[in-house]
């Protein structure tokens, strides 16, 4: 008996849908919990506070949905990679198990948090190494020049995440008398790595350097600069509690980084037909931020980095080939 074609094709049908759902849920959580909830304290009218409370409740629902969906992305990616990359599949499966274990028993058993952190770090390092192996065979000088941004950008992203793990895992180890040194300094370095990643991102996405994308980037950068100069206290609060930036660098640097990343997201949105997971990867690593203070953000970071590094290996529906509905099937004249 032959293989059921539905069973063979299901990752290509399910994974893109779950990917869109997790980006939507995480974006909703960001807007409602990390933006609206921070502003709700400034509302004076009871009606305004009631509306803000309802929105925060919706954001909480989106938070839980994004957590479950990001774990589903990792599990689906692990399942899809079994025949092609069994080791990468196993790493993603172990990372998912580690995060789930930390979520379930971490509050009662601190060692479970260490296990979850170790599984996540191992997955990030493995994904980066796999990405480098995919690029390495291209030895021609022109190809290597093209590959440099593809190496530099994810390296800066993973460096940002590892700096966060060094701080938080180190703080937990310190409770056992094993804390590593210079944790705050390493975490501060992670901010420079994150800003550098945003500035290099357009060189990973060709359509991020078009006139339209540059216009979007200039608008985003100008808006960020205006907020940083006109309302620095609000900008500092929003930046730290939303994505973990301390704003220690000059304001113009953050404005340039915001504009650069905005142009990159715009360019990636126009490339969804050829690189269907690129936009999701860029969005999720940004929404994860650089603090990774709980495993919700860790799950977002893992899902996003999976898309950025091995998204080309994951199944996706063929572009421009929608499935026929039964009514569209040709019949007798």
Order of alpha helices (4+ residues) and beta strands (2+ residues): alpha-alpha-alpha-alpha-alpha-alpha-alpha-alpha-alpha-alpha-alpha
